[in-house]
Amino acid sequence: MELCVIEGDGIGHEVVPAAVAVLRKVLPDLQVHTAHAGWEYFQQKGAPLPQATVDMAQACGAVLFGACSSPSYPVEGYFSPIVRLRRAMQTYANLRPTRYLPVPTARAGVDLLVVRENTEDIYVGDEHTAAGGDSSTATKVITRAATERVAHRAFQIAAVAGRKKVTIVHKGNVLPQTDGLFRRVAFEVAELYPDIETDELLVDTAAYWMVKDPTRFDIVLTPNLYGDILSDMAAAWGGGLGLAPALNLGEDVAIAEPVHGSAPDIAGKGIANPTATILSAAMLVRYHWGMVKVAERIENAVEAVLSQGGHTVDIYRDDALNTQEFTTQVIANL
């Protein structure tokens, strides 16, 4: 097994080594290769995602990506490295689970998975500003092929995991050509999985239920933008973004990455919560390498530390562990 490791920016330099240390403990033969991407690398070298990194990622087939700092204004030559890498590797399904963990901010009974189409929608990056700068447009792309493959992956995951329901989320009443296509194709795929209940919600209604009662959801299947927003909302019920993992899946390729960003306000202080990154690595082990028992060992070790009261400062300030201390306790519980 080979793994391409990209720390990225900010706390990526702290949480990614923590996850790698956990992986090395359970997979001693793992071959780790380091590559570069992100805002910091762009400032130093002028390239947010060098071709050498893409080549390494594709050669390994498995990537652990930390976090990137992307400015909210145009910068000549800069683009989101993780969005570009997802598309380059065709990791078309973004899996973002939220389940109860023993921390004060989590909600008992929550166990849901957002399956987000990962290669198109507004995220294709086709934006244009008219002369004078007073008008801008962005292209939204939805295709049958992309919708079919992510829908099949969602229902296949449901079948294997014993999940009972898939909720298709869209805004087809306002966007009947794009979201309407996503909805129509998703329901066509659903007919091939009659043992799994399928329903639908408009994205604004889904947001309401995600706040009011997240236990309503089992698997949520949705286009790229809505999945990004809804999964961040769901993360609040799992204890916060510091505990929210994610995995980008393609055909024989995968990119593990935590949901959180680069957190520049705490970067370099050694206090970042590595849980999301460690659990993202566990998802890589489970879904990409197919080692379910090993993934369970990692997940159980994290839960054991939290159950024993071990926590970082984002969870509770009193008696907080730093990043290294938390990681050491996870490894001790393996």
C-alpha positions as CSV (number, residue, x, y, z in Angstrom):
1,M,0.0,0.0,0.0
2,E,1.2,3.4,-1.0
3,L,-0.1,6.8,0.3
4,C,0.5,10.3,-1.0
5,V,0.6,12.7,1.9
6,I,-0.2,16.4,1.3
7,E,-0.2,18.5,4.4
8,G,-1.4,21.7,2.7
9,D,-1.7,24.8,4.8
10,G,-2.2,25.9,8.4
11,I,-3.1,23.1,10.8
12,G,-2.6,20.6,8.0
13,H,1.0,20.5,9.1
14,E,-0.1,19.3,12.5
15,V,-3.1,17.1,12.0
16,V,-1.8,15.2,9.0
17,P,1.4,13.9,10.7
18,A,-0.9,12.8,13.6
19,A,-3.0,10.7,11.2
20,V,0.0,9.3,9.5
21,A,1.4,8.2,12.9
22,V,-1.8,6.3,13.6
23,L,-1.8,4.7,10.1
24,R,1.8,3.5,10.6
25,K,0.8,1.9,13.9
26,V,-1.8,-0.3,12.3
27,L,-0.3,-0.6,8.8
28,P,3.5,-1.0,9.5
29,D,4.2,-1.8,5.8
30,L,2.6,1.4,4.5
31,Q,4.7,3.4,2.1
32,V,4.3,7.1,2.6
33,H,5.2,9.7,-0.1
34,T,5.2,13.4,0.6
35,A,3.9,16.0,-2.0
36,H,3.0,19.7,-1.9
37,A,0.0,21.9,-2.6
38,G,-1.8,24.9,-1.2
39,W,-1.7,28.6,-0.7
40,E,1.6,28.5,1.1
41,Y,3.2,26.6,-1.7
42,F,1.7,28.9,-4.3
43,Q,3.2,31.9,-2.5
44,Q,6.6,30.2,-2.4
45,K,6.7,28.5,-5.8
46,G,3.9,30.1,-7.9
47,A,1.9,26.8,-8.3
48,P,-1.1,25.8,-6.0
49,L,-1.0,22.2,-7.3
50,P,2.2,21.3,-9.2
51,Q,1.9,18.5,-11.8
52,A,4.4,16.4,-9.7
53,T,1.9,16.3,-6.9
54,V,-0.9,15.2,-9.3
55,D,1.4,12.5,-10.7
56,M,2.3,11.2,-7.3
57,A,-1.3,11.2,-6.2
58,Q,-2.4,9.2,-9.2
59,A,0.5,6.8,-8.9
60,C,-0.3,6.0,-5.3
61,G,-4.1,5.9,-5.8
62,A,-4.5,7.0,-2.2
63,V,-4.1,10.5,-0.8
64,L,-4.3,12.0,2.6
65,F,-4.8,15.8,2.2
66,G,-4.7,18.2,5.1
67,A,-6.3,21.6,4.5
68,C,-5.9,24.6,2.1
69,S,-6.2,28.3,2.6
70,S,-8.0,29.7,-0.4
71,P,-8.6,33.5,-0.4
72,S,-12.2,34.7,-1.1
73,Y,-11.1,37.0,-3.9
74,P,-9.5,36.4,-7.3
75,V,-5.7,35.8,-7.2
76,E,-4.0,35.5,-10.6
77,G,-2.8,31.9,-11.1
78,Y,-4.4,30.5,-7.9
79,F,-7.2,27.9,-7.7
80,S,-8.4,25.5,-5.1
81,P,-5.9,22.7,-5.1
82,I,-8.2,20.1,-3.5
83,V,-11.1,20.8,-5.9
84,R,-8.7,20.5,-8.8
85,L,-7.2,17.3,-7.4
86,R,-10.6,15.7,-6.9
87,R,-11.4,16.4,-10.5
88,A,-8.0,15.3,-11.8
89,M,-8.4,11.9,-10.0
90,Q,-12.1,11.7,-10.8
91,T,-13.0,11.1,-7.2
92,Y,-16.7,11.6,-8.0
93,A,-18.3,10.7,-4.6
94,N,-17.6,12.8,-1.5
95,L,-18.6,10.9,1.6
96,R,-19.1,12.9,4.8
97,P,-20.5,10.9,7.8
98,T,-21.8,12.4,11.0
99,R,-22.4,10.2,14.0
100,Y,-22.6,10.6,17.7
101,L,-19.3,10.8,19.5
102,P,-19.0,11.1,23.3
103,V,-18.4,14.8,23.5
104,P,-20.6,17.5,25.1
105,T,-21.6,19.2,21.8
106,A,-22.7,16.0,20.0
107,R,-26.3,14.8,19.7
108,A,-27.2,11.2,20.6
109,G,-28.9,9.2,17.9
110,V,-27.3,11.0,14.9
111,D,-25.8,8.6,12.3
112,L,-26.0,10.0,8.8
113,L,-23.9,10.1,5.7
114,V,-23.9,12.8,3.1
115,V,-23.0,11.5,-0.4
116,R,-22.1,14.5,-2.5
117,E,-21.4,14.5,-6.2
118,N,-17.9,15.8,-6.4
119,T,-16.9,16.7,-10.0
120,E,-19.3,19.2,-11.3
121,D,-22.1,21.7,-10.3
122,I,-20.9,25.2,-9.6
123,Y,-17.5,23.8,-8.6
124,V,-16.4,23.4,-12.2
125,G,-15.0,26.9,-11.7
126,D,-16.4,28.4,-14.9
127,E,-16.8,32.0,-13.7
128,H,-16.7,35.2,-15.7
129,T,-16.9,38.9,-14.9
130,A,-18.1,41.3,-17.5
131,A,-16.1,44.4,-18.5
132,G,-16.4,47.0,-15.8
133,G,-16.7,44.5,-13.0
134,D,-20.4,45.0,-12.3
135,S,-21.7,41.7,-13.5
136,S,-20.4,38.1,-12.9
137,T,-21.7,34.7,-13.9
138,A,-21.0,31.1,-12.9
139,T,-21.8,28.0,-14.9
140,K,-23.7,25.2,-13.1
141,V,-23.0,21.8,-14.8
142,I,-25.1,18.6,-14.1
143,T,-24.7,15.6,-16.3
144,R,-26.5,12.2,-16.5
145,A,-23.2,10.3,-16.3
146,A,-21.9,12.0,-13.2
147,T,-25.3,11.7,-11.5
148,E,-25.7,8.0,-12.3
149,R,-22.3,7.0,-10.9
150,V,-22.6,8.9,-7.6
151,A,-26.2,7.7,-7.2
152,H,-25.1,4.1,-7.7
153,R,-22.3,4.6,-5.2
154,A,-24.8,6.0,-2.6
155,F,-27.2,3.1,-3.0
156,Q,-24.4,0.5,-3.0
157,I,-23.0,2.0,0.3
158,A,-26.5,1.8,1.7
159,A,-26.9,-1.8,0.8
160,V,-23.5,-2.9,2.2
161,A,-23.9,-0.9,5.4
162,G,-27.5,-1.9,6.0
163,R,-28.8,1.6,5.8
164,K,-32.5,1.8,5.0
165,K,-33.1,5.2,3.3
166,V,-31.6,7.5,0.8
167,T,-32.9,11.1,0.6
168,I,-32.3,12.9,-2.7
169,V,-31.8,16.6,-2.1
170,H,-32.1,19.2,-4.8
171,K,-33.7,22.5,-5.9
172,G,-35.6,21.2,-8.9
173,N,-38.5,23.6,-8.5
174,V,-36.3,26.6,-9.2
175,L,-33.6,24.9,-11.4
176,P,-35.6,22.3,-13.4
177,Q,-33.0,21.8,-16.1
178,T,-30.0,21.1,-13.8
179,D,-31.3,20.0,-10.4
180,G,-34.2,18.6,-12.3
181,L,-31.9,16.3,-14.2
182,F,-30.1,15.3,-11.0
183,R,-33.4,14.4,-9.4
184,R,-34.7,12.5,-12.4
185,V,-31.6,10.4,-12.8
186,A,-31.2,9.7,-9.1
187,F,-34.8,8.3,-9.0
188,E,-34.1,6.2,-12.0
189,V,-31.1,4.7,-10.2
190,A,-33.2,4.2,-7.1
191,E,-35.5,1.9,-8.9
192,L,-32.7,-0.6,-9.2
193,Y,-32.4,-0.8,-5.4
194,P,-36.0,-1.6,-4.4
195,D,-35.0,-2.7,-0.9
196,I,-33.9,0.8,0.0
197,E,-36.5,3.5,0.7
198,T,-36.0,6.7,-1.3
199,D,-37.5,10.1,-0.6
200,E,-36.6,13.6,-1.6
201,L,-36.4,17.1,-0.1
202,L,-35.8,20.6,-1.5
203,V,-32.4,21.8,-0.2
204,D,-33.9,24.6,2.0
205,T,-36.3,22.0,3.6
206,A,-33.4,19.7,4.1
207,A,-31.5,22.4,5.8
208,Y,-34.5,23.0,8.1
209,W,-34.6,19.3,9.1
210,M,-30.8,19.1,9.5
211,V,-31.2,21.7,12.2
212,K,-34.5,20.5,13.7
213,D,-34.0,16.8,13.7
214,P,-30.9,15.3,12.0
215,T,-32.0,11.8,13.1
216,R,-34.5,12.0,10.2
217,F,-31.6,11.3,7.8
218,D,-29.8,8.1,6.9
219,I,-28.0,8.8,3.6
220,V,-28.3,12.1,1.8
221,L,-27.6,12.2,-1.9
222,T,-27.1,15.6,-3.4
223,P,-25.2,17.8,-5.9
224,N,-21.8,19.3,-5.0
225,L,-22.7,22.7,-3.5
226,Y,-25.6,21.5,-1.4
227,G,-23.6,18.6,-0.1
228,D,-20.8,20.9,1.0
229,I,-23.2,23.1,3.0
230,L,-25.4,20.4,4.5
231,S,-22.5,18.3,5.6
232,D,-21.0,21.2,7.5
233,M,-24.4,21.8,9.2
234,A,-24.5,18.1,10.1
235,A,-21.0,18.3,11.6
236,A,-22.3,20.4,14.4
237,W,-24.3,17.4,15.6
238,G,-21.2,15.2,15.6
239,G,-19.3,17.5,17.9
240,G,-18.0,20.1,15.5
241,L,-15.8,20.4,12.5
242,G,-12.7,19.2,14.4
243,L,-14.4,15.7,14.5
244,A,-15.8,15.7,10.9
245,P,-14.1,13.3,8.5
246,A,-14.5,13.0,4.7
247,L,-13.4,10.8,1.9
248,N,-13.4,11.4,-1.9
249,L,-13.9,8.1,-3.7
250,G,-13.4,7.3,-7.4
251,E,-12.7,4.1,-9.3
252,D,-9.7,2.6,-7.4
253,V,-8.6,6.0,-6.2
254,A,-9.4,7.9,-3.0
255,I,-8.5,11.2,-1.2
256,A,-9.0,11.4,2.5
257,E,-9.4,14.9,3.9
258,P,-11.0,16.4,7.0
259,V,-14.0,18.7,6.5
260,H,-12.4,21.6,8.4
261,G,-10.2,24.2,6.8
262,S,-6.7,25.4,7.6
263,A,-7.6,27.3,10.7
264,P,-5.0,30.0,10.5
265,D,-6.0,31.5,13.8
266,I,-4.6,28.4,15.7
267,A,-2.0,27.2,13.2
268,G,1.4,26.5,14.7
269,K,0.1,26.4,18.3
270,G,0.0,22.6,18.5
271,I,-3.6,22.6,19.7
272,A,-5.5,21.5,16.6
273,N,-7.9,18.6,16.9
274,P,-6.6,15.7,14.8
275,T,-9.8,13.6,15.2
276,A,-11.3,14.6,11.8
277,T,-8.0,13.7,10.0
278,I,-7.5,10.5,11.9
279,L,-11.1,9.4,11.1
280,S,-10.7,10.4,7.5
281,A,-7.7,8.1,7.3
282,A,-9.9,5.4,8.8
283,M,-12.4,6.0,6.0
284,L,-9.6,5.5,3.5
285,V,-8.7,2.2,5.1
286,R,-12.3,1.1,5.1
287,Y,-13.6,2.2,1.7
288,H,-10.4,2.2,-0.5
289,W,-8.3,-0.5,1.0
290,G,-11.2,-2.6,2.1
291,M,-9.8,-3.3,5.6
292,V,-12.9,-2.9,7.7
293,K,-11.5,-4.4,10.9
294,V,-8.4,-2.1,10.8
295,A,-10.7,0.9,10.2
296,E,-12.8,-0.1,13.2
297,R,-9.7,-0.3,15.4
298,I,-8.8,3.3,14.5
299,E,-12.4,4.5,15.1
300,N,-12.7,2.6,18.4
301,A,-9.4,4.0,19.6
302,V,-10.6,7.6,18.9
303,E,-13.9,6.9,20.6
304,A,-12.1,5.4,23.6
305,V,-10.0,8.5,24.1
306,L,-13.1,10.7,24.0
307,S,-15.0,8.4,26.3
308,Q,-12.1,8.6,28.8
309,G,-12.4,12.4,28.8
310,G,-9.5,13.1,26.5
311,H,-10.2,16.1,24.4
312,T,-8.6,19.1,22.6
313,V,-9.4,22.7,23.3
314,D,-12.1,23.1,20.7
315,I,-14.2,20.5,22.6
316,Y,-13.7,21.8,26.1
317,R,-11.1,24.2,27.5
318,D,-10.4,22.6,30.9
319,D,-7.7,19.9,31.0
320,A,-7.4,20.0,27.2
321,L,-4.8,17.9,25.4
322,N,-2.6,19.3,22.7
323,T,-2.4,17.7,19.2
324,Q,0.5,15.3,20.1
325,E,-0.9,14.3,23.5
326,F,-4.3,13.4,21.9
327,T,-2.6,11.4,19.2
328,T,-0.4,9.5,21.7
329,Q,-3.5,8.5,23.6
330,V,-5.2,7.3,20.4
331,I,-2.2,5.2,19.6
332,A,-2.1,3.8,23.1
333,N,-5.7,2.7,22.7
334,L,-5.1,0.8,19.5
